Every structure is written in C-alpha cells, then in structure tokens.
Amino acid sequence: MSTDSDEQEMSFEAQRDYYTEKIMRNPEWTMAGIFADEGLSGTQAQSRPQFMKMIGQCRKGNIDMIITKSVSRFSRNTVDCLKYTRELKALGIPVIFEKEGLNTMHSTSEIYISMHGIFAQSESESLSGNVRMGKAMSAKKGKVAFSYKNFLGYRRGADNQPEIVPEEAEIIRLIFDRYLEGDSLQAIKDLLESKGYLSPTRKTTWSVATIRSILTNEKYKGDARLQKTYVIDCISHRAKINDDRPQYYVENNHPPIVSREIFDRVQEEMARRASKRKVKEKGTKTESGKYSSKYALTDMLICGHCGTPYRRCTWSRAGKKKIVWRCISRLDYGRKYCPDSPSIEESVLQEAIADCVMQIVADESGYAALQNIRQHISLYFGKDDENSTAADEARAAELIQAITDAASGGEYTSEMQALTEELKNVKATIAEKKARQTGAQESETRIDEIMEALEHLKHEPITLDNQALRKLIDCIRVMSKDEIQIIFKSGFVRNVPLKQ
C-alpha cells in the first residue's frame, strides 16, 4: 500500500493494524511484510523504495499474494499500474484491490483497473496543478520557500526563518575569497578536499559543479530568485529551467553570508573568465581555452602587439631547459599575424614584476593617495546620493498616489500625463543614483583589497605565486624584449625595463 498527505478514510496506522489483523486471523495466510511508502507520491514506482522492494520479493518467489486498499494506493500512474499488475499476474501472484473489489487474476479485471488507474492519475494531476498554482501565487507575493536539505550555510531558525550556520558559512566565504584571488574551480575543489570540509551532501568529495552553484546562488548575499525551475508534470517529476514563465526576485530576504559587493564581483569575474580569450592547451588553435590558475602569470600576460595572451613554454637546447613565455598567436601562426612579439624568460619577468611591486609597496605616498581616494568616494558619492535618494523615493510615492487619484475619473487628462512624465524622470534619477552608490561601494571594496594586499606584501617576501599579486595587478603587457607595462587595478600604469 502507499500513503500520502491527502485526507484518507483510514490513517496509515489504522490501515497497518487492519491488514495485520486480517492476515494473522486467516490460518491459510502468512504475513510476508507490510510495504508502505509513507509520505511519498505514488506517481512513479522507481521513487518508491518499499514498493520496489515488494516487487523484488515477488520476483524471488517470497510473496504469492498482495492485498491493498485501492488502485490509487497501488499506483497513481496508469502505465506503472498496468505494467506491474501484468508482471505479477504472469508470475501467478494476484493483487487484491479491496475498495474496488478487483482481483487481477480474473480475466475482466484489467479494464476496470485501467479505468480506476486513469481516475487516480487524473486526481494526482489535478492536485499537482493546484500545488503548482499555489507556489506561483506564493512566489508572486514574494514568499520565499527555503529548502535546507543539502544547502550549505543555513538552517531553519527558531522563528522558522533561515539562520546562518557559522562553521559552514566560513566554508562559503573561503570559496568566494579564493575565487576572487584567482583560484580556478578545480583548485578550490582540491583545497576543500585537502582540508576535509564536508560538501552540501555531507561528503568529503566535492564537485566543480557544486562550487559553481554556490558561487552563483544569490541566496548567499541574502536575496532569493523564485521559480528558477518548475516540474514539467507530476508523473515524470522532471524539472525544467524556467525560461518561459514569470520569475520573481526578493532582496534582503534573510541574513547574507557574503556581502553584496563580493557576490557581484564574483559574477563579474566569472563572466570575464568565460568571455576573455584564455591560454590554450597545446595542440589547439588560438581561440578561447579554459581558464587556468596553475601559474601566476596565466591570463595576466598579454602581447602588447596583437593583444593575444602569452603561454608558458619549455625550451630545450643543447641539453639545457629553460622556461619562457610566448605569444600564442606567434606560436600558432608564426610571424604571419604577430611579427614582433618577443619570447621572455620566466625568471626575467618574475624579477621585473617583483621589483616593480616592491617599489609600489615601499611608496608611502601612493598608499596615502589610495586612502584619500577611498575617503573621497565614501564622503562624496555615498552619503549625498543616499540622502537625496530617500527624498526622490518619497516624491515617487506621492506621484503614484496622485496618478491613482487622477485616474479615478476614468479619463487620461493632461494632468495625468504631466504626473506620469515626472514619475518617469524621478524613477530614472533614483536608478542613476543607486547605480552610483553601488559603484562607489564596489570601488571602496576594491581599494580596501588593494590596501590589504599592500600591507600583506610589506611583511613577507614577494613571490610570483602569491595570491596578493592578483589583487594588485590587472594585466601585464609585453611591449618589447626590453620592456613590459604593468597595469594595476588601482588604475596606475608603470613601464618596467627587463634585465635580459
């Protein structure tokens, strides 16, 4: 038998007691077991472990008769219902449906079972439609249904609202931080496994797909996007990515684990890695390759002549090996498209970059300039826009009310037209100021990171695999065999000579 959450004539406990007593009181019967998938839908046999266990016992010859309350308790899927009753009949095992008074061994039973199976399936489809409509209405009202199973970082709180799990939140923050510091998804996976952190499914192994899902899940910044997917039908239970139905976005629904600025920067970095031409694998053409964080200069070293990334190569001459970086376009096509790009020894590049960065670190005036820029951004952009935005939003609310009152007459007047035009302009001003606020916050965050990286490098020897470098340097252009140009994330550009 199968039970679900619908109102039933008999509870699960009552059914169990009834059938136990019925079987035990018959001296010709022996109890083979009660197989009940309590709380599970009867629309798909493969998702009902107890049902499949019962079928397995029948196939082994351990059961020679099945008694169930009704066809709907046996299956709510017409195809499954006929499939398994036919198989059991071939094995000589009757299924007794008490409510309908049917025995599958009788020749006329199948047509009646089919009819009742269709009714049961239709009932499930109707209930599923009601549930789907209820979820859509709930989403439209901005009500967020939070699923805690296999979700890292949150648990159900005492007030039935999402609550942060501190130790799991640290794992989430580590993933976001390492990605912004230049680690690939594979490198983050290896790090998490080396530290023994448990995945959302509570396993010691992680997948790249899981890490990508965490990095793109807006719930970690406190928001929620509703109706990302929907179930196609109640029989297959297959979910489809929602690209043809309304979706709803709820801001500040619950406490964030990562800041909005960090989350948005991760999305920018993901887009950058996906769109920018990357270092190719050996044997492929110059077009896009996969992002790699294996070497510090990967994805940062660019040809100053054709704009193509450089690739790390090993030269072997006269029995001696050395590491050089070469323009990929030059590697693939020779001098045809990039005749002037030089090949640079890795050690020469490392020395030049390290010297330049250390000069920046030692330059107290540059550090002070960054602090002044940050204060200027905070004072000029943030507060002024925040205060005036509040006044604009109040004006927008007044205009909406005025338009509503004017519309009560049922005619579109010149007054309504003027009010609507003003409302449009006020909304545009609000959007512009909020964009400036967001930009200012992001700039402050990036300057803070640059200053943190500079402080970090003051107290330890610089190495080219140091993650702090990725916070400082945007890209490096190879201008000639004697010079490179380093573009820092602060906007500062310095041309640096190479000591060949």
N, C-alpha and C positions, 0 to 999 in steps of 0.2 A: 504494500500500500504506500501511498505518498500523501503527505500532508502539507498544507501551506498556510498562509496567514489569513485566508478568507474565513468568513463565518462558516462554520460547519455544523452539521446536525449532531456530530459527536466529536469531542475533543480527541487529540492524539492518545491521551492516557486512557480515555474511555474505550476507544477502538482497540487499543492493545489489550486491555483487560477482557473485552468482549471476545476477541478472537482467541485469546489464550484459553479462556474457559470453554469456548465452543470446541476447540480442538482436543483439549485434555479430557473432556467429558465423553468423547467418542472413542470407544475402546479399539476401533479399527484404524485410528489415526495416530501418528507420532509427530510431535512438533519438530519441524526441520529448522525453524527460526522465524523471527519477525524481521522483515526487511523494510525499513521506513526511512525515507529521506525527508526528515522533518525540516520545514522551513525552506525547502528547495523547490524550484519550479519543475513541473512535470512535462515541460515542453521539449526537453532534449535529454534523451536517455543517457548519452555519454557524460553528461554533467551530474548524473545521479549515482553516486558510488554504491549505495545499498541496492538499488535496482540492478545494476550491472553485476554486483556480487551474487544476487539471486539468480540471474540468468546463467552465470558461470557455474553455480551449484547444480542447476538443471542440466547443463551440458555434461557435467561429470556424473550424472545419474543419482545425485544425492537428494533430489526433490522429485516427487511424482504427481503433485497436485498443488495448485496455487489458488488461494481464496483471497479476494479483495473486495472492498466495499462497493466500488463502482468503476466504470470505464475511465472516468476522469481521474481517479486515484491511481489507475494503472499507467495511463499516459494521456497527456493533453495534446499530443502530436499524432495526427491521424496516420501518417506514414509509419512512425515508430510503433504505434499500437498494432497495426496490421502485420508489420514485419515480425514482431516478437511473438504475437499470438500464433502466427503461421509456423514459426520455427518451433515453438513449444508443442504445437499440435503434431508436427512431423516427428517430434521426439516422444509422442504419446503422453504428453503432460497437459491435462486440461486446466484452463483458467476459469474460475467461477466468479462471475460478477453478481454479487448478491442483490444489489439495488435493482438492476435491470433484469434479474432472473435469467442470465445467459450462461451457457456452458460452451466453451469453444470447440468441444469435440462434436457438438451437434452440427449437422450439415447446414442448417439455416442460420447459424449464429453470426457468420461473418458479415452479412449485410446489415444486421442490427448493430453489431459492434462498430461498423463503419459509420453508421448514422450517429450513434452516440459519440464516437470519436470526433466527428465533424463538429457536433454541438460543443464538446469540451474544448476543442481548439478555438472555435469561434468565441467562446467565453473568455479564453486566455487573451485572444487578440483584442477583444473589447476592453478588458481590464488593462492591458498594456497600453492601449490608446489613451485611456483615462489617466494612467500614471504619466505618460509622455506629455499630455496636455497640462497636467498639474506641475510638472517640472518646468515646462516652458513658461507658465504663468508665474511661478516662483522666481525664475531667472529674470523675468521682465520687471519684477518688483525689487530686484537686487538682493534677493535672499541667497546666501552662499551655503551650499551643502558641502561641508568639508569632509573628505574621506581620509581617515587616519591610517588605514591599513597600508602598509608598505610605503608610508610617507615619512621621510626623514626630517626631523627638526621640530615637529609639532605633535602634541597630544591633546585629547579632549580635556578642557579645564573644568573646574568645579562649577562654573557658570554655564557649562555646555558650549563654551567658546574656545577657539584654538589657543593653546598655551605653548610657549616655547620650551623645548627640552634642551637645557643648557649644553650638555655634553655633545648632543647631536648637532646643535647649532654651530659649535666650534668646527665640526667637520664641514658643514656647508660653507662657512666663512673661509676655511682653508682652501676649498675648491675654487671659490671665486677669486681669492687673492692669488693663488698660483696661476690661474689662467691669465689674469691681468699682468702677472710678472713674466709671461711669455711661455709658460709650460704648455705643451700640447695635451690633448685629451688623454692620449696614451701615457704620457709622463705622469699626469695626475693619477691615473688608474694605478700605475706602478707604485706611486708614493703611498696611496691609501692602503694598498695591499701590504706594502712593507711595514706600515705602522699597525696593521692588524685591525683597522677600522671596519666595522660591520656596515654592509650595504643596506639600502631600504628594505630588502627582503631578508635581512639579518644573516647574510652570508659573508664569508671573508674574501670572496672574489667579487670584483666589480666589473662592469662592462662600460665601454666607451659611450654606448647609447644612454646608459643611466646617468653618467656625468653630464652629457649634453642636455638631457632632460632637466636636470637640476639647474644648470646654468640658464636655461630658457624659461623656467617656471616662474611666472610673475608673482606667485604666492609668497616667494621668499622676500619680496620687497613690500609685502603687506597688502597687495591687491589681489583681485580674482577675476579671471575671464570666464564667463559662464557659457555653457553649451559649446565647448570646443569640439565635442563629438556627440553622436547620437546613435542609438541602436536601430538598425535597419528594420528588424522585425523580431517578434517575441519567440520565434521558432529557432532561428539560427543564432540569435543573440550576438550577431556580428556588429561591431561598432564601425562607424564611418566618420572620417574627419569632416567636420561641419564647414562646408564651403557654399552652402545654398540655403541656409536658414539663419534667422537673426541670432547674433551673439551680443552679450552684454558685459560691460566692464565696470567693476566696482573698485573704487580706490579706497585705501586706508581701511580695509575690512577687518584686519587683525594685526597684531604686533609684527613688525618686519624683523627678519634675521640679518639681512644685509641692507645697506642704505639704498635709496632710490638712485643716487648718483653712481654707485658701484655697479648696480644691476644694469643700468642703462649703458654704462661704459663697456660692460661685458658684451652686450648686444652689438655695440659698435665694433668691438674687436672681432667678434665672430663674423660680422659682415665683411670686415676688412680682410680677414684671412680667407674668406670664401671667394672674394672678388678679385683680390690683387694677384698678379702673376707670381707664382711661388717657385721655389727651387725645384727643378725637375729631377726625376730619377734618371740614372744612367740608361742610355738607350732610347729615351723618349725625345720628342721634339720640344721646342722652346715653350710651347703653350703651358697653361696652368698645370701645376703639380700639387702635391699635398703639402700643407704647412708642416714644417719640422722645427722642433726646438732643440735638436741634438747639439748644434753648435751655436755659440753666442752670436756670430755674425750672420747666421742664416736668416734670410728675409729682411736683413738690415742693410747689407752691402749691395749697392746699386751702381750700374755702369753710368758714368757721367756723360757718355756719348750717345748711347741708344736707349737708356732707361731700363735695360733688362737686368734682372738680379744676377749676382755673381754666385758661383758654385764652388764648393771646396773640392780640390783635386789632389791626387798624389802623383808627383813626378818621380820617375826613377831613371837616373842617368849615371852611367859608369859605376853601377852598383850602389849608388847613393840615392836615398829617398829624401824628398822634401815636400812640405805641404804648401800649396799655392791656392789662390782664389782667382777664378777666371770668369769672364763674361759668358753667360750661357749662349747668347746669340753667336758669339765668336766661336764657341765650342761646336755648335750645331752647323753653322754655315760658313765658317772661316772668315775671311775679310770681306765677304760679299756685302753684308749689311752693317758691320761694325769694324771698320779697318783700323781704328786707333786705340781700342781698349787694351790696356796692359794687363799682364798677369803679375800679381803681387804675392810675395811670400807672406805666409800667415804670421810669422814671428815679427816681420817688419810692421804689418798692420797692427798687431797687438801692442807693440811698443809705442807707436804713434798715438793710438787711441788712449792708451793708459796715461801717457804723458799729458795729453790734452785734458782729459777728465780730471787728473790730479791738479792741474793748474786752475781749473774751474773750482774745484773743491777748496783750494787754498785761497781763492779770491773772496775775501770777506765783503768787498763792495758789491759783488754780484749776488751774494747771499742776502745782503741788506736790501738790494734792489728788489729781489723776489718778495721779501717781507712787505716792502712798501706797496708793490703791485697788489698783493693779496689784501692788504688793508684798504687800498683804494677801491678794489672790486667790492669788498664787503660793505663799505660805507656808502659808495655812490650808487651801485646798482641795486643792492638787496633791499635796504630799508625804504628808499624813496618809492620804488616800484610796489613794494608790499603795501605801504600805506595808501598810495593812490589807487591800487587795485581794489582795495576794500570799498573806497568811495565809488568807483566805477561799478562794482557789483551791486551796490545799494541803488545806484541810479538805474541799472538794468532791471532790477526788481520793480522799481517804480514805473518804468516804461511798460513792462509786461502787464502790470495791473491796469495802467491807463489804456493800453490797447484792448484789454479784455473788457473794460467798462465801455469803451467807444464802440466795440463790436456788438454790444447788446442791442443796438438799434437795428442790426441786420444789414446795414449798408456800409460799403467801403468808402469812407469820406477822405477829404484832403488832410484832415487832422490825423486820421489813422495812418495815412501814407507818410506824413512827416514823422510821426512817432515810430513807425516801423523802420524808417530810414535811420533815425537817430539810434534806435536799438541795435541795428546792424553795425553802425560805426562804433558804438560803445563796446559791443562784443569783440570787434576786431582789435580795439585798443587793449582790452583785457587779455586777449590771446597774445598780443605782441609783448605786453609787459611780463606775462607769465613765462614767455619764451626767454626774455632777457634774464628773469630771475633764475630759470633753470640753467641757462648758460653761465651765469655768474657763479652759481653753486658748483657746477662742474669745473669751472676754471679754478675756484678756490681749492677744490679737492685735488686737482692735478698739481697745483703749486705746492700744496701740503705734501704730496707724494714726492715731488722733486726735492723739496727741502729735507724730507726724511731720508731720501737716498743720499743726499749730500752729507748729512750728518753721519749716516752709516759708513760712508766711504772715508770719513775723516779718521775713523778709529780702527780701520783694518786695511791691510794691503789690498790694492785693487787687482782683480783677476778678470779675464775676459768672459768667464762663465758666471760671473757674479750677477744675480738677478737684479741688483740695483741699477746696473747699466741700462736695462730695458726701460726702467722708469725715467732715465735721463735722456736717452738718445732716441730720436725718431727714425733717422736713417743716415747712412754714410754713403757719399758719392765718390767714386774713384775718378778724379779729374785727369790724372796723368800718372806716369810711372813714378813721379816725384811728389805728388800731392793728392791728398784726399780732402773732402769737405764734410764736416760733421754737423748735422742739423739736430739741435737739441729740442726737446719737447717744449721748452720754455719759449721757443722761437729764436733763440740765439744761434748764430751760424759762425763756424770758425774753420778756416782753411789751415790744414796742418801738413807740414812737409814730411816726406818719408825718407828715412835713413837707409838707403839701399846698401 
